[in-house]
Structure formats: structure tokens, C-alpha cells
Amino acid sequence: MRKVWLVVKREYLTRVRTKGFIFTTIGLPLFSAGLLIFTMMVATRESDHTLKIALLDNASFAKIIAAGFTEKLKNGQPLFQLVRTLEQPQSDQKARDELADQVRRGLLDCYLVVPKEVLEKGVVEFHTQNAGDYQAASSIRRAVDHAVISRRLSTRGIQIDNLSELVRGVNFTLVKVGRGGESEEKGQTLLTAVAVAMVLYITLLVYGVATMRSVLEEKTTRIVEILASSARPFQLLAGKILGVAGVGFTQYLIWTLTGVLISTYGAAAMAAFRPGASVHQSHIPLSLLIYAVLFFLAGYFLYASLYAAVGAMVSSDEEAQQVQLPVTLVIVAAFIFYPAVMRDPASRLSVVVSLIPFLSPILMTFRIALQTPPFWQIALSLALSIATTIGVVYVAAKIYRVGILMYGKRPSLVELLRWLKYT
């Protein structure tokens, strides 16, 4: 055990002292926090000046549309100012060219074209230089919608004083029924499920490849020959996997603490930039975090052993890229079943794929986040993962024992089977 601990210590300290680790561990949270604050500032930024608009009206809609320009800016000024109306001009194209020229010269911000057949076809054209101003486009759409609906109703003898009040929809509240009670659903369940699954996916892939590269680096530099003379191959493999796992846990601990701080003070930051704005804070159940850690450990040791075996089999980065592809594809395969699991987490397909050891670290955690399955399914999935991990570690250790001292040609499948028979 002492030799394993020495390998773990060496692997851990070698990695946490690198500039890359320090940069990604500290720089990434700082960058994320800055990006979050910047995004909030941009997202809550509104137009600060009244937009000058003109109407090219071929259906006598100018007055009723203008009555719908009711939105105000933060300073109390109207969002739109109707500065010009062209009703049924002799030359429609000439009028369009004139208005477009005024927009290009800055005399107008935009203009709206209402064709004669607007009631039948329901088509209008909104011309603007700033196509990314969705606030203005949405306001124009609402005003035109109300005008067209009002005209259609009036032609049928129905007079409406306040159309917006009549067509106002209902507030639809989605409530999730769980074992701990009911809670209002605002998308946090799916967001949490996807976030946890993505974290597991990235972690398994990144640190699995890191284990492979660590083995390959020691093999190509012949350091492993010195290490093999002091410790057994299984001790080297176990120490390497545990050392890389420690690096991963250190990184995620720092990121988790940073995420908690951002989540805690996110509402205060939003209130500072936009007073009165409400921020929904997602709550991640403790049980989900516990299951995520358990399945991460099972998945990490499973894939880290496979990647370590790959590193022991090859002698160069080029060979490693080719041999690691099947292992990587197994991880990626979990996302093929994402839509089916998300649509019905309790279906037979969802249950089966979440019990497959190579897929369960991601898919079972995804199911737990969406709709917690019966405990026996979680326990069975975890037991199968642990049993498979033990078997894979045993096989990987045999390949690692022989492969770390083998150079040159990449072994064939027959040679790998022969390695497993060595005592």
C-alpha cells in the first residue's frame, strides 16, 4: 500500500503544480464568473432612444397600428414614433426606395409595409438596418397582430374596445410531482439533468485520456522501467488512476465552491444591474449529488483502466489516437439514447440502457435527475458497474503489466489475448 501511495503522491503533485492545471482551475471559474456578469448586463440592456418609424400603408391600417405603439422606454419615452405615413401611393416600389434611402441616411430607423391583402394573407414587411433588435420586431408584430385581428372582427360586426385583454392567454404553471412533494417546474429539472450528465461525460473523457497520456509519457521516456523495478505493475496502475482521480477531485472541488458562490450571489448581482428582476435559483437535491459521485467513481475507474491499457499497448501519440477511438465511442454512445431517455425515463429502453455498465454512469444519473427510478434499479446499475469495473481493472492490469515494457509494433488482438494468459 505504501508503494501505491507513493505513486499516487507523485502523480498528483506532478499534475497540480503545472501551469495548465493552475490556469484551468483558477482561470476558468474567474472567466465563467466574468462571462456570467457580462451576459447579464447584455441580456438586461434595453434600447435607450425612441425609434423613428414610417408606414407604407396599402390597406388603411395606419391609425389602428399606430394605436398599438404603446411600449415605453425606461425613461418613459415611447419606443416608437410614427414620423411618416404613405397611404396607397401611386408607385409602391418608388415609395419603398424612398423610405429605404431615408433609413440608410439615418432619417428613419425602420419602416413597415402593409399590403392590400394583409387580412387574407396575413403578411407584412418590417424593414430595418438593425435586424438583431428583437424587442422592436416583437413590438411591431404585436401591434400589427392586434390591428389585423380587430379589423377581421369588425368586418364580422364584432366591436372590441380592448383586444389585448380579450386575446390574453393564461399563465401555464408546470408542477413536478416527486417523492418529496410537489414543486414548480421552470426548466430546472432538465437543465440540472443535462448539466450533471455533461459534467460526467467531460470528466470521464478528459481524465481518462489524461491517464492514457500519463502512461504513454512514462513509457516513451523509459521512466516506467525504473518505476517497474521498484513496484509491481498493478501498484503502478492503481497509483496512477488514483492520482489522476485526485487531481480531478481537486479541480471539481474548487469549481463547485465557485459555482456555489456564483449561485448564492447571482441574484444580488442581477438586482444590482436590473432592480426588480427575479432570478430563479435551481436546487440540486443532495441525493442526486451522492448518486452522481458514486456513478462517477464507478465510471472513472472503468474508463481510466481502459485508457491506461490503451496507453500501455501503444508507443506513440499517433497509435494512441487510433486505439482510443473505440473507448471514446463507447462514452459518446450514451448520447445516442439521450432523446429516448429524456422523453420517457421509465420506459423499458431507458431501464435497459441505464443498466449497461459502460453507459450507466451517464444515463442512470440522467434518469435520476429527470425522474428518480426505483431504488432496486439504481442499486442494480451500481452493482453491475462495480463488478464490471473490477473485471476491467483486472484485465487492464494484465495488459498494463506486459505492455509498459513492450515497444515497437502495436500488438494484435491475438497477442493481447496471449498477454492475458501470462502469469
C-alpha positions in Angstrom: 0.0 0.0 0.0 2.9 2.3 0.7 4.2 2.0 -2.8 0.7 2.7 -4.2 0.6 5.8 -2.1 4.0 7.0 -3.3 2.8 6.6 -7.0 -0.4 8.5 -6.1 1.5 11.3 -4.4 3.9 11.6 -7.4 1.2 11.6 -9.9 -0.9 14.1 -8.0 1.9 16.6 -7.2 3.3 16.4 -10.7 0.0 17.5 -12.2 -1.3 20.1 -9.7 2.0 22.0 -9.9 1.7 22.6 -13.7 0.8 25.9 -15.1 -2.0 24.3 -17.1 -3.7 23.0 -14.0 -3.4 26.3 -12.2 -4.8 28.2 -15.2 -7.8 25.9 -15.8 -8.6 25.5 -12.1 -8.5 29.2 -11.2 -8.7 31.0 -14.5 -11.8 29.1 -15.8 -14.0 29.9 -12.8 -12.9 33.6 -12.9 -13.6 33.6 -16.7 -17.0 32.0 -16.1 -18.0 34.5 -13.4 -17.0 37.4 -15.6 -18.8 35.9 -18.6 -22.0 35.5 -16.4 -21.9 39.1 -15.3 -21.2 40.4 -18.8 -24.1 38.2 -20.1 -26.5 39.6 -17.5 -25.5 43.1 -18.4 -26.0 42.5 -22.1 -29.3 40.5 -21.7 -30.9 43.2 -19.5 -29.8 46.1 -21.7 -32.7 47.8 -23.4 -33.0 50.4 -26.1 -32.4 53.9 -24.8 -33.8 56.0 -27.6 -37.1 56.3 -29.5 -37.2 54.6 -32.9 -38.5 56.7 -35.8 -40.8 54.6 -38.0 -42.7 55.1 -41.2 -45.7 53.2 -42.6 -46.3 52.3 -46.2 -50.0 51.6 -45.8 -51.9 50.0 -48.7 -54.8 48.8 -46.5 -55.8 51.8 -44.4 -54.3 50.4 -41.2 -52.1 53.3 -40.2 -54.3 54.6 -37.3 -55.1 51.3 -35.8 -51.4 50.2 -36.0 -50.2 53.4 -34.5 -52.6 53.0 -31.6 -50.7 49.8 -30.8 -47.4 51.5 -30.3 -47.8 51.7 -26.6 -44.5 50.3 -25.3 -42.3 52.7 -23.3 -38.6 53.0 -22.7 -37.0 53.1 -19.2 -37.0 56.9 -19.4 -40.8 57.0 -20.0 -40.5 57.9 -23.7 -42.3 55.8 -26.3 -40.4 53.0 -28.1 -41.7 54.1 -31.5 -42.5 57.5 -33.0 -44.6 57.4 -36.2 -43.0 60.2 -38.3 -44.4 59.5 -41.7 -47.3 57.6 -43.3 -47.6 56.8 -47.0 -51.2 55.6 -47.8 -51.8 53.8 -51.0 -49.0 55.5 -53.1 -49.2 55.5 -56.8 -45.9 53.7 -57.1 -45.3 51.2 -54.4 -41.7 50.5 -55.5 -40.8 54.2 -55.6 -42.2 54.7 -52.1 -40.2 51.7 -50.9 -37.0 53.0 -52.4 -37.6 56.4 -50.9 -38.1 55.0 -47.4 -35.1 52.7 -47.7 -33.0 55.6 -48.6 -34.1 57.5 -45.6 -33.3 54.5 -43.4 -29.8 54.4 -44.9 -29.3 58.1 -44.3 -30.4 57.9 -40.7 -33.6 59.9 -41.1 -35.6 56.8 -40.2 -34.8 53.8 -38.0 -37.2 51.5 -39.8 -40.4 51.3 -41.9 -43.4 48.9 -42.1 -45.1 47.8 -45.3 -48.7 46.8 -45.1 -50.0 45.2 -48.3 -53.6 45.3 -49.5 -54.2 41.6 -48.9 -53.0 41.7 -45.3 -56.3 40.4 -44.0 -56.3 37.4 -46.3 -52.6 36.5 -46.4 -51.6 37.9 -43.1 -48.2 39.1 -44.4 -46.4 42.4 -43.6 -42.8 43.5 -44.1 -40.6 45.2 -41.4 -37.5 46.9 -42.9 -34.7 47.9 -40.5 -30.9 48.2 -40.5 -30.7 46.5 -37.1 -32.1 43.0 -37.7 -30.9 42.0 -34.3 -33.3 44.3 -32.4 -35.8 41.6 -31.4 -37.5 43.9 -28.9 -38.5 46.3 -31.7 -39.6 43.5 -34.0 -41.7 41.8 -31.3 -43.4 45.1 -30.5 -44.2 45.7 -34.2 -45.5 42.1 -34.6 -47.9 42.6 -31.6 -49.2 45.9 -32.8 -49.9 44.5 -36.3 -51.4 41.3 -34.9 -53.9 43.3 -32.8 -54.7 45.6 -35.7 -55.4 42.7 -38.1 -57.5 40.8 -35.6 -59.5 43.9 -34.7 -60.2 44.6 -38.4 -61.3 41.0 -39.0 -63.6 41.0 -36.1 -65.1 44.4 -37.0 -65.9 43.2 -40.6 -68.0 40.5 -38.9 -69.8 43.0 -36.8 -67.9 42.4 -33.6 -66.5 45.6 -31.9 -63.8 45.1 -29.3 -62.6 48.0 -27.2 -59.5 46.3 -25.7 -58.3 43.5 -27.9 -55.2 42.8 -25.9 -57.3 42.0 -22.9 -59.5 39.7 -24.9 -56.7 37.6 -26.5 -54.6 37.5 -23.3 -53.7 33.9 -22.6 -53.4 32.1 -19.3 -50.3 31.6 -17.1 -49.4 28.0 -17.5 -47.6 26.6 -14.5 -45.9 23.2 -14.6 -45.7 21.4 -11.3 -43.4 18.3 -10.9 -44.7 15.6 -8.6 -41.8 13.9 -6.7 -41.4 11.7 -3.7 -40.5 14.7 -1.6 -43.6 16.6 -2.6 -44.5 19.0 -5.5 -42.5 21.8 -6.8 -43.0 24.4 -9.6 -41.1 23.4 -12.7 -39.3 26.2 -14.6 -36.9 24.0 -16.7 -34.6 23.4 -13.8 -35.1 19.6 -13.8 -34.0 19.2 -17.5 -31.2 21.8 -17.0 -29.9 20.0 -13.9 -30.1 16.6 -15.7 -28.2 17.8 -18.8 -25.6 19.7 -16.7 -24.8 16.7 -14.5 -24.7 14.3 -17.4 -22.4 16.7 -19.4 -20.1 17.1 -16.3 -19.8 13.3 -16.0 -19.2 12.9 -19.8 -16.5 15.6 -19.9 -14.9 14.2 -16.7 -14.8 10.6 -17.9 -13.3 11.7 -21.2 -10.8 14.2 -20.1 -9.3 12.4 -17.1 -9.5 9.0 -18.9 -7.4 10.5 -21.7 -5.1 12.1 -19.1 -4.5 8.7 -17.6 -3.6 7.2 -21.0 -1.2 10.1 -21.8 0.5 9.7 -18.4 1.1 6.0 -19.1 2.3 6.7 -22.6 4.6 9.6 -21.5 6.3 7.4 -18.9 6.6 4.6 -21.4 8.1 6.7 -24.2 10.6 8.4 -21.8 11.5 4.9 -20.3 10.7 6.2 -16.8 8.4 3.3 -16.3 11.3 0.9 -16.5 12.7 2.5 -13.3 9.3 2.5 -11.7 8.7 -1.1 -12.6 11.8 -2.1 -10.8 10.5 -0.6 -7.5 6.8 -1.5 -7.6 4.6 -4.1 -9.2 2.7 -3.1 -12.3 -0.7 -3.4 -10.5 0.6 -0.9 -7.9 1.7 1.4 -10.6 -1.6 1.2 -12.4 -3.6 1.7 -9.2 -1.5 4.6 -8.1 -1.7 6.3 -11.5 -5.5 6.0 -11.6 -6.0 7.2 -8.0 -3.5 10.1 -8.6 -5.3 11.4 -11.7 -8.6 11.0 -9.8 -7.3 13.1 -7.0 -6.4 15.9 -9.5 -9.9 15.7 -10.9 -11.5 15.9 -7.5 -9.3 18.9 -6.5 -10.4 20.7 -9.7 -14.1 20.0 -9.3 -14.0 20.9 -5.6 -12.7 24.4 -6.5 -15.2 24.7 -9.3 -18.1 23.5 -7.1 -17.2 26.1 -4.4 -17.0 28.7 -7.1 -20.4 27.6 -8.5 -22.0 27.8 -5.1 -20.7 31.4 -4.6 -21.9 32.4 -8.1 -25.3 30.9 -7.4 -25.6 32.5 -4.0 -24.7 36.0 -5.1 -26.2 35.7 -8.6 -29.5 37.2 -7.5 -27.8 40.1 -5.8 -25.7 40.8 -8.9 -28.8 40.7 -11.1 -30.7 43.0 -8.8 -27.7 45.4 -9.0 -27.9 45.6 -12.8 -31.7 45.4 -13.1 -33.7 46.2 -10.0 -36.9 44.3 -9.6 -35.8 41.4 -11.8 -36.4 38.0 -10.4 -33.9 35.2 -10.6 -34.9 31.6 -10.3 -32.3 29.6 -8.3 -32.1 25.9 -9.2 -31.9 23.5 -6.3 -29.9 20.2 -6.8 -31.0 17.5 -4.4 -28.4 16.0 -2.1 -29.4 12.5 -3.2 -28.6 13.4 -6.9 -25.1 14.7 -5.9 -24.4 11.5 -3.9 -25.5 9.3 -6.8 -23.5 11.4 -9.3 -20.4 10.9 -7.2 -20.9 7.1 -6.9 -21.5 6.6 -10.6 -18.7 9.0 -11.4 -16.3 6.8 -9.3 -17.5 3.6 -11.0 -17.3 5.2 -14.4 -14.0 6.8 -13.9 -12.2 3.7 -12.7 -13.8 1.7 -15.5 -12.7 4.1 -18.3 -9.4 5.1 -16.7 -8.4 1.4 -16.6 -9.4 1.1 -20.3 -7.4 4.2 -21.3 -4.4 3.1 -19.2 -4.4 -0.2 -21.0 -4.5 1.7 -24.3 -1.5 3.7 -23.2 0.4 0.6 -22.4 -0.4 -1.0 -25.7 0.9 1.8 -28.0 4.3 3.5 -28.3 3.3 6.9 -29.9 0.5 9.5 -29.9 -0.5 8.6 -33.4 -1.2 5.0 -32.4 -2.9 6.2 -29.2 -5.4 8.3 -31.3 -6.4 5.2 -33.3 -6.6 2.7 -30.4 -8.5 5.0 -28.1 -11.3 5.7 -30.6 -13.4 2.6 -29.7 -13.2 3.5 -26.0 -14.2 7.1 -26.7 -17.1 6.0 -28.9 -18.5 3.9 -26.1 -18.7 7.1 -23.9 -20.2 9.1 -26.8 -22.7 6.3 -27.4 -24.5 7.3 -24.3 -25.8 10.4 -26.0 -27.5 8.4 -28.7 -30.0 7.3 -26.1 -30.5 10.8 -24.7 -33.7 11.7 -26.6 -35.4 8.4 -25.7 -34.4 8.6 -22.0 -35.5 12.3 -21.8 -38.9 11.5 -23.4 -39.7 8.6 -21.1 -37.2 7.9 -18.3 -39.3 4.9 -17.1 -39.6 3.1 -20.5 -38.1 -0.4 -21.0 -35.4 1.0 -23.3 -34.4 3.6 -20.7 -34.2 1.0 -18.0 -32.1 -1.4 -20.1 -29.6 1.1 -21.4 -29.1 2.6 -17.9 -28.2 -0.8 -16.6 -25.4 -1.3 -19.2 -22.2 -0.7 -17.1 -20.4 1.2 -19.9 -23.4 3.6 -20.3 -24.9 3.7 -16.8 -22.5 6.3 -15.3 -24.1 8.9 -17.6 -27.6 7.5 -18.4 -28.6 6.3 -14.9 -27.5 9.7 -13.5 -29.5 11.4 -16.2 -32.6 9.3 -15.3 -32.2 10.1 -11.6 -32.1 13.8 -12.3 -35.2 13.6 -14.6 -37.4 11.2 -12.7 -35.9 9.1 -9.9 -36.3 5.4 -10.8 -37.0 2.6 -8.2 -34.1 2.1 -5.8 -33.5 -1.5 -7.0 -32.7 -0.2 -10.5 -30.2 2.2 -9.1 -28.6 -0.4 -6.8 -28.5 -3.0 -9.7 -26.9 -0.5 -12.1 -24.3 0.5 -9.5 -23.6 -3.2 -8.7 -23.2 -4.1 -12.3 -20.9 -1.1 -12.8 -18.7 -2.0 -9.9 -18.5 -5.7 -10.9 -17.6 -4.7 -14.5 -15.1 -2.2 -13.2 -13.3 -4.8 -11.1 -13.2 -7.1 -14.2 -11.9 -4.4 -16.4 -9.2 -3.3 -13.9 -8.1 -6.9 -13.6 -7.8 -7.3 -17.4 -6.2 -3.8 -17.8 -3.7 -4.7 -15.2 -2.6 -7.7 -17.1 -2.3 -5.7 -20.3 -0.5 -2.9 -18.5 1.9 -5.4 -16.8 3.2 -6.6 -20.2 2.6 -3.5 -22.4 4.6 -1.0 -20.4 7.8 -2.8 -21.3 6.8 -3.5 -24.9 7.9 -1.2 -27.7 7.7 -1.1 -31.5 4.8 -2.7 -33.3 1.3 -2.3 -31.8 0.0 -5.7 -30.5 -2.7 -7.6 -32.4 -5.8 -9.0 -30.8 -4.2 -12.4 -30.7 -1.1 -11.0 -28.9 -3.4 -9.2 -26.4 -5.1 -12.5 -25.6 -1.7 -14.1 -25.1 -0.7 -11.3 -22.7 -3.8 -12.1 -20.6 -2.5 -15.6 -20.2 0.9 -14.6 -18.9 1.3 -15.2 -15.1 
